[in-house]
């Protein structure tokens, strides 16, 4: 007699739901951090090494945009002056 595990589909569904819930909670946390970043003053932003425009850009990203931030630019010395390069 073959025993059929009827709980297996429910376990898989539970894992999917847990993964979706975890992603949702993570997105909320990132969104809260972005709001906090937008509320920092210029001195605090300078301590973090980012500009006001970078903070505004990060804070304006939609809640579902959890990918990499825009590349940080830094001046690169050249013989004829400076140019901006992405890291």
Beta strands, then each sheet from edge to edge (+ up, - down):
strand 1: 73-78
strand 2: 81-86
sheet 1: 1+ 2-
end
